Amino acid sequence: MEIHFLGTSSGVPTRSRNMSATAIRTQGARHWALVDCAEGTQHRILRTRLSPMSLRAIFITHLHGDHCYGLPGLLASAGMLNRTEPMAIVGPAPLRGMIECIMEATQLELPYPIEWVPLERLAQTQVLPDFTVHATALSHRIESYAYSFTEAAVERKLDIGKLRASGLPSGPAWRELQQGRDAVLPDGTVVLAESFLLPPRRARKVVIAGDNDTPELLGAEAATADVLVHEATYTEAILQKVGPGPQHSSAAMVARVAQDAGVPNLVLTHFSPRYLDRGNGLTLDDIAREARGQYEGNLVLARDFDVHQLDREGKLRLIQSRPATIGPWQNDPPSSPAP
């Protein structure tokens, strides 16, 4: 599984950070999903290997502008690239009205259908072929959610020792069993795949949260997750100065919940622009220092264009830390130029 950070700033962009947008996909898959779509997200996508043509679904956590104002432009650009495959969109109920109002006011017509998925039907809808997705309500100034992405299918390995002991020679039958299909031998004997497959590993799970001032609401979800991606807009000292009005979390608040839940990988994002990457005054080192005081697991501070890979053992590691230098739509079929 891969997590691509396209925007990690809170409220407004900075010189090095755009506002919220995070891509997730199964490693090697052509299709991908997007969580939140701030203004400028499509510009970020242009500097990656991702493409609007292979974007399968968009999940909006809440309707504050730094999480969704880029959605109309991204949808329009996908249409101008002659996309025809449906686009699934999941989010709070008012999202549909907002987008349809913009489309009507600007006379935007898309050459592909939008499949609106109500949050209350998300658990019964297969939005993505390789993930099951669950929404958890959070606490913010407006309706806000976290999305949990769990592998829909987990590969199983053959019990080689048992196969050899059975006398079944390697070959086509082994390949069928590896795919989970029963094998039929030349003499008509049926070999059951279940008899020769080892138990599957635990399905990996990533939780990506929207704005939230009560991280404890994700305690149960985090307890079964490999990765928790959560806002840490402030340090505790700044949060006390700002007050509860904005309804955001501090690094310490999130780190405590992650520690109690035993989540092995914690990714902090959505940083207030007052925290500089480096230099004098407040920096992201303050965020990291505060979180490490509460959390003993693998701590990551998200940066724009960072790509992290979650391996089958549940370890999260950085695999790319700068923009890709390839063209924007590589690996996608050619399309007619936009007018």
C-alpha positions in Angstrom: 0.0 0.0 0.0 1.2 3.5 -0.8 0.3 6.9 0.7 1.1 10.0 -1.4 0.9 13.3 0.4 -0.2 16.1 -2.0 -0.9 18.8 0.6 -0.1 19.1 4.3 -0.8 22.7 5.3 -3.8 23.9 7.4 -6.0 26.7 6.2 -3.8 28.4 3.7 -0.8 27.2 1.5 2.8 28.0 2.3 5.7 28.2 -0.1 6.5 24.5 0.5 3.1 23.1 1.4 -0.3 23.1 -0.3 -3.5 22.4 1.6 -5.1 19.0 2.4 -5.0 16.2 -0.2 -3.8 12.6 0.3 -3.7 9.8 -2.3 -3.8 6.1 -1.4 -3.4 3.1 -3.6 -2.4 -0.6 -3.6 1.2 -0.8 -4.6 1.5 -1.3 -8.4 -2.2 -0.6 -9.1 -3.0 1.8 -11.8 -6.1 3.2 -10.1 -5.9 5.2 -7.0 -8.1 7.1 -4.5 -8.0 10.7 -3.2 -8.8 11.8 0.3 -9.7 15.6 0.3 -9.0 17.9 -2.6 -7.9 21.4 -1.6 -7.5 24.2 -4.1 -4.4 23.5 -6.1 -4.5 19.8 -5.7 -4.5 19.2 -9.5 -1.3 21.2 -9.8 0.2 18.9 -7.2 -1.0 15.8 -9.2 0.8 17.2 -12.3 4.1 16.7 -10.5 3.5 13.1 -9.6 3.0 9.7 -11.3 -0.7 10.0 -10.5 -3.4 10.9 -13.1 -7.0 12.1 -13.0 -7.6 9.5 -15.7 -7.0 6.6 -13.3 -8.5 8.2 -10.2 -11.2 5.8 -9.1 -12.8 7.6 -6.1 -12.6 10.8 -4.1 -13.4 10.9 -0.3 -14.0 14.3 1.2 -13.7 14.5 5.0 -15.5 17.8 5.5 -16.6 20.9 3.6 -14.0 23.5 4.8 -12.3 25.0 1.8 -8.8 23.8 2.5 -10.2 20.3 2.1 -12.6 20.6 -0.9 -12.2 23.8 -3.0 -10.1 22.0 -5.5 -12.7 19.4 -6.4 -14.7 21.3 -9.1 -11.5 22.1 -11.0 -10.2 18.5 -10.7 -13.4 17.1 -12.0 -13.5 19.6 -14.9 -9.9 18.8 -15.9 -10.6 15.1 -15.9 -13.4 15.8 -18.3 -11.2 17.9 -20.6 -8.9 15.0 -20.8 -11.8 13.0 -22.2 -12.3 10.7 -19.2 -15.2 8.4 -19.7 -15.1 6.1 -16.7 -17.3 6.9 -13.7 -15.9 8.8 -10.7 -17.2 7.8 -7.2 -17.4 10.7 -4.7 -18.0 10.1 -1.0 -18.5 12.9 1.6 -21.0 14.7 3.8 -24.4 15.2 2.3 -24.1 18.9 1.4 -21.1 18.1 -0.9 -23.3 16.9 -3.7 -25.4 20.1 -3.7 -22.3 22.3 -3.7 -20.7 20.5 -6.7 -24.0 20.4 -8.7 -24.6 24.1 -8.0 -21.1 25.0 -9.3 -21.7 22.8 -12.4 -25.0 24.4 -13.1 -23.7 28.0 -12.6 -20.6 27.4 -14.8 -22.4 25.2 -17.3 -19.9 22.4 -16.6 -20.8 19.2 -18.4 -18.7 16.1 -17.7 -18.2 13.3 -20.2 -18.2 10.8 -17.4 -20.8 10.0 -14.7 -20.4 10.9 -11.1 -21.4 8.1 -8.7 -22.5 9.8 -5.4 -22.1 7.5 -2.5 -23.9 8.6 0.7 -21.9 8.0 3.9 -24.7 5.9 5.4 -24.4 3.5 2.4 -20.6 3.4 2.3 -20.2 0.2 4.2 -22.5 -1.6 1.8 -21.0 -0.2 -1.3 -17.8 -1.4 -3.1 -16.3 1.9 -4.0 -12.8 0.5 -4.6 -12.0 -3.0 -5.9 -9.0 -3.5 -3.5 -10.2 -1.8 -0.3 -13.2 -1.9 2.0 -13.8 1.7 3.3 -15.4 2.7 6.6 -16.2 6.2 7.8 -16.0 7.4 11.4 -17.6 10.6 12.6 -15.2 13.1 14.2 -15.6 16.4 16.2 -15.1 19.6 14.3 -16.9 22.9 13.6 -18.8 21.2 10.8 -19.5 17.5 10.0 -16.2 15.8 9.6 -15.1 12.2 9.1 -12.1 9.8 9.0 -11.9 7.1 6.4 -10.4 3.7 7.1 -9.0 1.7 4.1 -8.6 -2.0 4.7 -7.3 -4.5 2.2 -10.3 -6.3 0.6 -8.3 -9.4 -0.2 -5.2 -10.9 1.2 -3.0 -13.3 -0.7 -2.2 -16.7 0.8 0.9 -18.7 0.4 1.1 -22.4 -0.5 2.1 -24.9 2.2 5.1 -26.2 0.2 6.0 -28.8 2.7 2.5 -30.3 2.8 2.3 -30.3 -1.0 5.6 -32.2 -1.3 4.5 -34.6 1.3 1.3 -35.3 -0.6 3.2 -36.3 -3.7 1.5 -33.7 -5.9 4.2 -32.6 -8.4 4.8 -28.9 -9.0 3.2 -27.5 -12.2 -0.2 -26.3 -13.3 -2.0 -27.8 -10.3 0.3 -25.7 -7.9 -0.5 -22.6 -9.9 -4.2 -23.2 -9.6 -4.0 -23.8 -5.9 -1.9 -20.6 -5.4 -4.7 -18.6 -7.0 -7.1 -20.1 -4.5 -8.8 -22.4 -7.1 -9.3 -26.1 -6.7 -7.1 -28.1 -9.1 -8.4 -31.0 -11.3 -5.7 -33.6 -12.0 -5.6 -35.5 -15.3 -7.2 -38.6 -13.7 -10.1 -36.4 -12.6 -9.1 -36.1 -8.9 -10.0 -32.8 -7.4 -7.4 -31.2 -5.1 -8.9 -28.6 -2.7 -7.0 -25.3 -2.5 -8.0 -24.8 1.1 -6.2 -28.0 2.1 -2.8 -26.6 0.9 -3.0 -22.8 1.6 -1.4 -21.3 4.7 -3.6 -19.0 6.9 -3.7 -15.5 5.4 -1.8 -12.6 7.1 -3.8 -9.8 8.7 -5.3 -7.3 6.2 -3.5 -4.0 6.4 -5.5 -0.9 7.4 -4.8 2.8 7.0 -7.0 5.5 8.7 -6.9 9.0 7.2 -8.7 11.5 9.3 -10.2 14.9 8.6 -10.1 17.8 11.1 -10.9 16.7 14.6 -10.5 18.1 18.1 -11.2 14.7 19.8 -8.7 12.1 18.7 -10.2 9.6 21.2 -13.1 9.2 18.7 -10.6 7.2 16.6 -9.3 5.0 19.5 -11.1 1.9 18.4 -10.3 2.3 14.7 -6.6 3.1 15.5 -6.4 -0.1 17.6 -6.8 -2.2 14.5 -4.9 0.0 12.1 -1.3 -0.1 10.8 -1.2 3.6 10.1 -3.1 6.6 11.5 -2.9 9.8 9.5 -4.2 12.7 11.7 -4.0 16.4 11.9 -1.7 18.0 14.4 -2.4 21.6 13.6 -0.8 23.0 16.7 1.5 22.2 19.6 -0.2 22.2 23.0 1.1 25.6 24.0 -0.2 27.3 20.8 -3.5 25.4 21.1 -4.0 26.9 24.6 -3.4 30.4 23.2 -5.7 29.9 20.2 -8.4 28.4 22.3 -11.0 25.7 21.5 -12.8 27.7 18.8 -11.0 26.2 15.7 -11.6 22.7 17.0 -8.2 21.2 16.0 -5.9 18.8 17.7 -2.4 19.3 19.2 0.5 16.9 18.5 0.4 15.7 22.1 -3.3 14.9 22.0 -3.0 12.7 18.9 0.2 11.1 20.0 -1.4 10.0 23.3 -4.3 8.4 21.6 -2.0 6.6 19.1 0.2 5.3 22.0 -2.8 4.1 23.9 -4.3 2.4 20.8 -1.0 0.7 20.0 -1.0 1.9 16.4 2.5 1.2 15.1 2.8 4.1 12.6 1.5 7.6 13.3 1.6 10.3 10.5 1.0 13.9 11.5 -0.2 16.4 8.9 -2.3 19.6 8.5 0.2 21.9 10.2 -0.6 25.5 10.9 1.4 27.8 8.6 3.0 29.4 11.7 5.3 26.3 11.9 8.2 26.6 9.5 10.0 23.7 8.0 13.2 25.1 9.6 14.7 28.3 10.9 14.1 30.5 13.9 10.8 30.6 15.8 8.2 27.9 15.6 9.2 24.9 13.4 7.9 21.4 12.7 10.6 20.2 15.1 8.4 21.5 17.9 5.5 19.4 16.6 7.8 16.3 16.3 9.3 16.9 19.8 5.9 17.1 21.4 4.6 14.0 19.7 7.7 12.0 20.6 7.1 12.8 24.2 3.9 10.8 24.1 4.4 8.2 21.4 6.9 5.4 21.1 6.1 4.0 17.7 7.2 5.1 14.2 6.4 8.8 14.0 6.2 10.6 10.6 5.6 14.3 9.8 4.1 14.4 6.4 5.6 16.6 3.7 4.2 17.5 0.3 5.2 14.9 -2.4 6.4 12.4 0.2 5.4 8.8 -0.7 5.3 6.2 2.0 4.9 2.5 1.5 3.3 0.2 4.0 4.8 -3.3 3.5 3.1 -6.6 4.2 4.7 -6.7 7.7 3.0 -3.4 8.6 6.2 -1.3 8.4 5.8 2.2 6.9 8.8 3.6 5.1 9.6 6.6 2.9 10.1 5.6 -0.7 10.0 9.0 -2.4 10.8 12.5 -1.0 10.8 14.8 -4.0 8.5 15.4 -7.0 8.7 12.9 -9.9 10.5 14.3 -12.9 8.4 12.3 -15.5 5.5 13.7 -17.5 2.2 14.1 -15.7 0.2 11.4 -17.5 2.7 8.7 -18.0 1.3 5.2 -18.1 -2.2 6.4 -19.1 -3.6 6.0 -22.6 -3.3 9.0 -24.9 -6.2 11.4 -24.9 -7.2 14.3 -27.1 -5.7 17.6 -26.1 -7.8 19.9 -24.0 -9.3 22.9 -25.7 
